[in-house]
Amino acid sequence: MKESPPVPPRPSQECPMDVLEVLRRKPSLNLFPIENRLSPRAREALASDANNRYPYVEGPVSHYGDVMGLGEVYDYCVDLAKEFYGARHGCVHFLSGLHTMYTVITALVPAGSRVMVLHPEDGGHYATITICEGLGHSVSRLPFDRKTLLIDYEELAVQLAESPVDVIYLDASSMLRLPDARLLRQAAPDTLLCLDASHLMGILPAAPKTLVFDGGFDTVSGSTHKTLPGPQKGLMVTNDATLAGKVMERIPFTASSSHAGNVGALAITLEELMPCRVEHAQQIIANARELAAQLAQRGFSVAGEEFGWTETHQVWAYIPEEQGPHGWGRVLTRANVRSTTVPLPSSDGLPALRLGTQELTRSGMKEAEMTEVADILERLLLRGEAPEQVIGTVRDLALRFPGVSWIGSADTTSVD
């Protein structure tokens, strides 16, 4: 008679936390612009045995065997990435957005280079300057107009004529408007142009002025879990075989494992989203514009009315000074609404709400639901209703959209 398998320990004095219970998704509205929701198949890949394995590698004096065929999954994921973004070369071995940034910079930017970046005060990523300076590069500031929220391409051309740089590494964490790749190339014809599109990877298929390789960006890279609803990972695409080769040569020295289960999850995400990637991107932006308009109608001070509120997934709402940097964020958290509060380029250094619609869109919400989301924010932040009075409405809306949409089409939804 076979013995029964051991029963996992329950929380007790020796094991005080039920970790799995804490990790399970709770009914909430996620307005973080930096997160998204995996499909069931992609999550299954993360839980697979592949996460314990390395792909096949054979060197002049070494052999790493693989009986699963993981190398084929890597190649398939690269092919999907190239098709998704219309590029000739790709790399999917990165572990995260920051790992992607570090690897691309160390692979493509020689020591002592002159690098121009978007300053954090203008929406740039907090880590880019520190990483570049730590690698011995001379860093200058990309000219940016905080009124139009666009790169000042004319001023850039003037500055580069007087003092050329080797690389422009464009990495925006807070952005309402999209960069124009051709205008940037015209201003910097002899400069290596690297777009870190971590916030934009899921929007780029509907951004023809930004997703430009020949005559535009030399590389496009970033994390894969924001507007692109994949695992926490990174990818890079390019039309330049030399640049792709340099990055692939650098990878073994920045990560010994690329986490095969995550590569599989990314492949599944790209595969599922491929047929509807343009419509998916358009819906994210449409939802963001509708949410911004609805918030403005209710009395919120919202950025961007002069250009239609936003060209991305982000919505910016200014916080009354008396609320301080944490007041609104804490209220929303108590009502199970996830949000971020950060200084923004148009807020004079003061914290503001930086909201995102990518996960609401992923769950199947469209413009009509943005009205309901705006109602919730109005009740909590303008009317001052207690979170305990509003949390039921939040829960009801979240439970109406428990699954994942945009699997092959806008109308296909998978529920756990």
C-alpha positions as CSV (number, residue, x, y, z in Angstrom):
1,M,0.0,0.0,0.0
2,K,1.4,3.4,-1.0
3,E,1.9,6.0,1.6
4,S,0.0,9.2,1.3
5,P,2.2,12.2,0.3
6,P,3.1,14.5,3.2
7,V,0.6,17.3,3.9
8,P,2.2,20.7,3.5
9,P,2.5,22.6,6.8
10,R,-0.1,25.2,7.5
11,P,0.7,28.5,9.2
12,S,1.6,28.1,12.8
13,Q,4.1,29.4,15.3
14,E,6.8,27.7,13.3
15,C,5.4,28.8,10.0
16,P,3.5,32.0,10.7
17,M,2.7,33.1,7.2
18,D,0.7,31.4,4.4
19,V,2.9,32.8,1.6
20,L,0.8,31.5,-1.2
21,E,-2.3,33.2,0.2
22,V,-0.4,36.5,0.4
23,L,0.8,36.1,-3.2
24,R,-2.7,35.4,-4.7
25,R,-4.2,38.2,-6.7
26,K,-6.8,40.2,-4.7
27,P,-9.8,41.9,-6.3
28,S,-8.4,45.4,-7.0
29,L,-8.1,48.0,-9.7
30,N,-4.5,48.3,-10.9
31,L,-3.6,51.8,-12.1
32,F,0.1,51.2,-11.8
33,P,1.7,52.2,-15.1
34,I,4.4,49.6,-14.5
35,E,2.6,46.3,-14.1
36,N,0.3,44.0,-16.1
37,R,-1.4,40.6,-16.0
38,L,-0.1,37.4,-17.5
39,S,-2.3,34.9,-19.3
40,P,-2.9,31.5,-17.8
41,R,-0.7,29.8,-20.4
42,A,2.2,32.3,-19.7
43,R,1.9,31.7,-15.9
44,E,2.0,28.0,-16.5
45,A,5.3,28.5,-18.3
46,L,6.7,30.3,-15.2
47,A,5.7,27.4,-13.0
48,S,7.2,24.8,-15.4
49,D,10.3,22.7,-14.9
50,A,12.1,24.9,-17.4
51,N,12.7,27.4,-14.7
52,N,15.2,25.0,-13.2
53,R,17.0,24.3,-16.5
54,Y,19.6,25.8,-18.8
55,P,19.4,25.6,-22.6
56,Y,21.8,23.5,-24.6
57,V,25.2,25.1,-24.9
58,E,28.4,23.7,-26.5
59,G,31.7,25.5,-26.5
60,P,35.2,24.5,-27.8
61,V,35.9,22.6,-24.5
62,S,32.5,22.4,-22.9
63,H,29.1,20.8,-23.2
64,Y,25.9,21.7,-21.4
65,G,23.3,19.1,-22.4
66,D,19.5,19.8,-22.6
67,V,16.9,17.1,-23.2
68,M,14.0,19.6,-23.3
69,G,14.8,21.5,-26.5
70,L,14.9,24.9,-24.6
71,G,17.1,26.4,-27.3
72,E,14.3,26.0,-29.7
73,V,12.0,28.0,-27.4
74,Y,14.6,30.8,-27.2
75,D,14.9,30.9,-31.0
76,Y,11.1,30.9,-31.4
77,C,10.8,33.7,-28.9
78,V,13.4,35.7,-30.8
79,D,11.5,35.1,-34.1
80,L,8.2,36.3,-32.4
81,A,9.9,39.4,-31.1
82,K,11.2,40.3,-34.6
83,E,7.8,39.8,-36.1
84,F,6.0,41.7,-33.4
85,Y,8.2,44.8,-33.9
86,G,9.2,44.4,-37.5
87,A,12.9,44.1,-36.9
88,R,15.6,41.9,-38.4
89,H,17.4,40.9,-35.2
90,G,16.4,40.3,-31.6
91,C,17.5,39.2,-28.2
92,V,15.3,37.9,-25.3
93,H,18.0,36.8,-22.8
94,F,17.6,39.8,-20.4
95,L,16.2,39.4,-16.9
96,S,14.6,42.8,-16.4
97,G,14.4,46.3,-17.8
98,L,17.3,47.5,-15.7
99,H,19.4,44.4,-16.7
100,T,18.5,45.2,-20.3
101,M,19.7,48.8,-19.9
102,Y,23.0,47.8,-18.3
103,T,23.7,45.1,-20.9
104,V,22.9,47.3,-23.9
105,I,25.0,50.2,-22.5
106,T,28.0,48.0,-21.6
107,A,27.9,46.2,-25.0
108,L,27.4,49.2,-27.3
109,V,28.9,52.2,-25.5
110,P,32.7,52.2,-25.3
111,A,34.4,53.4,-22.1
112,G,34.6,57.2,-21.8
113,S,31.9,57.9,-24.3
114,R,29.7,61.0,-24.4
115,V,26.2,60.0,-23.6
116,M,23.0,62.1,-23.7
117,V,20.0,61.0,-21.6
118,L,16.6,62.3,-20.6
119,H,17.0,63.8,-17.1
120,P,14.7,62.3,-14.4
121,E,13.2,65.8,-13.9
122,D,12.1,65.5,-17.5
123,G,10.7,62.0,-17.1
124,G,13.8,60.0,-17.5
125,H,14.6,56.8,-15.6
126,Y,16.1,57.3,-12.2
127,A,19.0,54.9,-12.8
128,T,20.3,55.9,-16.3
129,I,22.6,58.7,-15.3
130,T,24.1,56.8,-12.3
131,I,24.8,53.7,-14.5
132,C,26.4,55.7,-17.3
133,E,28.6,57.8,-14.9
134,G,29.5,54.6,-13.0
135,L,30.8,53.2,-16.3
136,G,33.0,56.2,-16.8
137,H,30.9,58.0,-19.4
138,S,30.4,61.8,-19.7
139,V,26.6,62.4,-19.4
140,S,24.7,65.4,-20.7
141,R,21.0,66.3,-20.7
142,L,18.7,65.8,-23.6
143,P,16.9,69.1,-24.3
144,F,13.2,68.8,-23.3
145,D,10.3,71.2,-23.4
146,R,8.2,70.8,-20.3
147,K,5.3,72.7,-21.8
148,T,4.9,70.6,-24.9
149,L,6.4,67.5,-23.1
150,L,8.4,66.8,-26.2
151,I,12.1,66.6,-27.0
152,D,13.3,69.9,-28.3
153,Y,14.6,68.6,-31.6
154,E,15.8,72.0,-32.9
155,E,17.7,72.8,-29.8
156,L,19.2,69.3,-29.9
157,A,20.5,69.8,-33.4
158,V,22.1,73.1,-32.3
159,Q,23.8,71.5,-29.2
160,L,25.1,68.5,-31.2
161,A,26.6,70.8,-33.9
162,E,28.5,72.6,-31.1
163,S,29.3,69.5,-28.9
164,P,28.6,66.1,-30.5
165,V,27.8,63.0,-28.4
166,D,28.4,59.4,-29.2
167,V,25.1,58.0,-27.9
168,I,21.6,59.2,-27.1
169,Y,20.0,56.7,-24.6
170,L,16.4,57.7,-24.5
171,D,14.7,56.2,-21.4
172,A,11.5,57.8,-20.3
173,S,9.6,56.5,-17.2
174,S,7.1,59.3,-17.1
175,M,5.8,60.2,-20.5
176,L,2.5,61.4,-22.1
177,R,3.9,62.0,-25.6
178,L,5.8,59.7,-27.9
179,P,9.2,60.5,-29.4
180,D,9.5,61.0,-33.2
181,A,12.3,58.7,-34.4
182,R,12.9,60.4,-37.7
183,L,13.1,63.9,-36.2
184,L,15.5,62.6,-33.6
185,R,17.7,61.1,-36.4
186,Q,17.6,64.3,-38.3
187,A,18.9,66.2,-35.3
188,A,21.5,63.5,-34.5
189,P,22.5,61.9,-37.8
190,D,25.8,60.6,-36.6
191,T,24.8,59.5,-33.1
192,L,23.9,56.0,-31.9
193,L,20.2,56.2,-30.9
194,C,19.0,53.7,-28.3
195,L,15.3,53.8,-27.3
196,D,14.6,52.2,-23.9
197,A,10.9,51.6,-24.4
198,S,10.1,49.8,-21.2
199,H,6.9,51.7,-20.8
200,L,6.1,51.5,-24.5
201,M,6.8,47.9,-25.6
202,G,3.0,47.1,-25.8
203,I,2.2,50.4,-27.5
204,L,4.9,50.5,-30.2
205,P,2.9,48.5,-32.7
206,A,0.5,51.5,-32.9
207,A,3.2,54.1,-32.8
208,P,4.6,54.4,-36.4
209,K,6.5,57.6,-35.7
210,T,8.4,56.0,-32.9
211,L,8.9,52.4,-34.0
212,V,11.3,53.2,-36.8
213,F,14.6,51.4,-37.3
214,D,16.0,52.4,-40.7
215,G,16.3,56.2,-40.5
216,G,15.3,56.1,-36.8
217,F,16.5,54.2,-33.7
218,D,19.4,51.8,-33.9
219,T,18.1,49.7,-31.0
220,V,14.7,49.4,-29.2
221,S,14.8,47.6,-25.9
222,G,13.1,47.4,-22.5
223,S,11.2,45.4,-20.0
224,T,8.3,43.2,-21.0
225,H,5.8,43.5,-18.2
226,K,4.3,47.0,-18.5
227,T,2.2,47.8,-21.6
228,L,3.5,44.5,-23.0
229,P,1.7,42.0,-20.7
230,G,4.5,39.5,-20.4
231,P,6.7,38.2,-17.6
232,Q,9.2,40.4,-15.8
233,K,12.0,40.2,-18.3
234,G,13.6,42.2,-21.1
235,L,14.1,42.2,-24.9
236,M,15.9,44.1,-27.6
237,V,15.2,44.4,-31.3
238,T,17.3,46.1,-34.0
239,N,18.0,46.1,-37.7
240,D,21.7,46.2,-37.2
241,A,23.4,42.8,-37.2
242,T,26.6,44.2,-35.7
243,L,24.8,45.7,-32.7
244,A,22.8,42.6,-32.1
245,G,26.0,40.5,-32.2
246,K,27.7,42.8,-29.6
247,V,24.8,42.5,-27.2
248,M,24.7,38.7,-27.6
249,E,28.4,38.6,-26.9
250,R,27.9,40.6,-23.7
251,I,25.0,38.6,-22.3
252,P,27.0,35.7,-20.7
253,F,28.9,38.3,-18.7
254,T,25.8,40.0,-17.2
255,A,23.6,36.9,-16.6
256,S,24.6,33.2,-16.5
257,S,21.0,32.1,-16.8
258,S,18.3,33.8,-18.8
259,H,15.5,31.9,-16.9
260,A,14.1,29.6,-19.5
261,G,10.6,29.6,-18.0
262,N,10.4,33.3,-18.4
263,V,11.5,33.1,-22.0
264,G,8.7,30.6,-22.6
265,A,6.2,32.9,-20.9
266,L,7.4,35.8,-23.1
267,A,7.1,33.7,-26.2
268,I,3.5,32.7,-25.2
269,T,2.6,36.4,-24.6
270,L,4.0,37.5,-28.0
271,E,2.3,34.6,-29.7
272,E,-1.1,35.3,-28.1
273,L,-1.0,39.1,-28.7
274,M,0.5,39.0,-32.2
275,P,-2.8,39.0,-34.2
276,C,-4.3,41.9,-32.3
277,R,-1.2,43.8,-31.2
278,V,-2.1,47.0,-33.0
279,E,-5.7,47.0,-31.8
280,H,-4.5,46.2,-28.2
281,A,-2.2,49.2,-28.2
282,Q,-4.9,51.5,-29.6
283,Q,-7.3,50.4,-26.9
284,I,-4.7,51.1,-24.1
285,I,-4.3,54.6,-25.4
286,A,-8.0,55.2,-26.0
287,N,-8.7,54.1,-22.4
288,A,-6.1,56.4,-21.1
289,R,-7.5,59.4,-23.0
290,E,-11.0,58.6,-21.8
291,L,-9.9,58.2,-18.2
292,A,-8.1,61.6,-18.4
293,A,-11.1,63.3,-19.9
294,Q,-13.5,61.8,-17.3
295,L,-11.2,62.9,-14.4
296,A,-11.0,66.4,-15.8
297,Q,-14.8,66.6,-16.1
298,R,-15.0,65.7,-12.4
299,G,-12.7,68.5,-11.3
300,F,-9.3,66.8,-11.2
301,S,-6.3,68.9,-12.5
302,V,-5.1,66.7,-15.4
303,A,-2.1,67.3,-17.7
304,G,-2.3,67.3,-21.5
305,E,-5.6,68.7,-22.5
306,E,-4.0,70.7,-25.3
307,F,-2.8,67.5,-27.1
308,G,-5.7,65.2,-26.3
309,W,-4.5,64.3,-22.8
310,T,-2.0,61.5,-23.6
311,E,-0.4,59.5,-26.4
312,T,0.6,56.6,-24.1
313,H,-0.9,54.5,-21.3
314,Q,-0.2,57.2,-18.7
315,V,-2.6,59.7,-17.2
316,W,-1.2,62.5,-14.9
317,A,-3.4,64.1,-12.3
318,Y,-1.9,66.8,-10.0
319,I,-2.3,66.5,-6.3
320,P,-3.4,69.4,-4.1
321,E,-0.3,70.7,-2.2
322,E,-2.0,70.1,1.2
323,Q,-2.2,66.4,0.5
324,G,1.5,66.0,0.4
325,P,3.3,63.2,-1.5
326,H,1.5,60.3,0.2
327,G,-2.1,61.4,1.1
328,W,-3.9,60.4,-2.1
329,G,-1.8,57.3,-2.6
330,R,-2.6,56.0,0.9
331,V,-6.3,56.6,0.4
332,L,-6.3,54.7,-2.9
333,T,-4.3,51.8,-1.4
334,R,-6.8,51.4,1.5
335,A,-9.6,51.1,-1.1
336,N,-7.6,48.4,-3.1
337,V,-6.7,50.8,-5.9
338,R,-3.1,50.5,-6.9
339,S,-1.4,53.7,-8.0
340,T,1.9,55.6,-8.1
341,T,2.7,59.1,-6.9
342,V,5.9,60.6,-8.3
343,P,7.2,64.0,-9.4
344,L,6.4,64.7,-13.1
345,P,8.0,66.9,-15.7
346,S,4.9,69.2,-15.7
347,S,4.4,69.3,-11.9
348,D,7.3,71.6,-11.0
349,G,8.9,68.8,-9.0
350,L,5.8,68.2,-6.9
351,P,4.4,64.7,-6.6
352,A,1.4,63.8,-8.8
353,L,-0.6,60.8,-9.6
354,R,0.9,58.8,-12.5
355,L,-1.8,56.4,-13.6
356,G,-1.8,53.7,-16.3
357,T,-4.5,51.9,-18.2
358,Q,-2.6,48.9,-19.5
359,E,-3.8,46.3,-17.0
360,L,-7.4,47.6,-17.0
361,T,-7.3,47.1,-20.8
362,R,-5.7,43.7,-20.4
363,S,-8.6,42.6,-18.2
364,G,-11.1,43.6,-20.9
365,M,-12.1,47.1,-19.9
366,K,-12.9,49.7,-22.5
367,E,-13.9,53.3,-22.5
368,A,-17.2,52.7,-20.7
369,E,-15.4,51.3,-17.7
370,M,-13.1,54.3,-17.5
371,T,-16.2,56.3,-16.4
372,E,-16.6,53.9,-13.5
373,V,-12.9,54.2,-12.6
374,A,-13.2,58.0,-12.6
375,D,-16.2,57.8,-10.4
376,I,-14.3,55.7,-7.9
377,L,-11.4,58.2,-7.9
378,E,-13.7,61.1,-7.5
379,R,-15.5,59.5,-4.5
380,L,-12.2,58.8,-2.8
381,L,-10.1,61.8,-3.6
382,L,-12.5,64.7,-4.2
383,R,-15.6,63.9,-2.2
384,G,-13.6,62.4,0.6
385,E,-15.6,59.2,1.1
386,A,-14.0,56.7,3.4
387,P,-12.2,53.9,1.6
388,E,-14.4,51.4,3.5
389,Q,-17.4,52.9,1.8
390,V,-15.9,52.6,-1.7
391,I,-14.0,49.3,-1.5
392,G,-17.1,47.3,-2.3
393,T,-17.5,49.2,-5.6
394,V,-13.9,48.6,-6.4
395,R,-14.3,44.9,-5.7
396,D,-17.5,44.6,-7.8
397,L,-15.8,46.3,-10.8
398,A,-12.7,44.1,-10.5
399,L,-14.7,40.9,-10.2
400,R,-16.6,41.7,-13.5
401,F,-13.2,41.5,-15.2
402,P,-11.3,38.6,-13.5
403,G,-9.6,37.3,-16.6
404,V,-7.2,38.2,-19.4
405,S,-8.4,39.5,-22.8
406,W,-6.5,40.1,-26.0
407,I,-5.6,36.5,-26.6
408,G,-5.6,36.4,-30.3
409,S,-8.4,39.0,-30.5
410,A,-10.1,41.7,-28.4
411,D,-13.0,39.4,-27.8
412,T,-11.1,36.4,-26.5
413,T,-10.9,36.2,-22.7
414,S,-9.3,33.5,-20.6
415,V,-10.4,33.2,-17.0
416,D,-8.5,31.3,-14.3
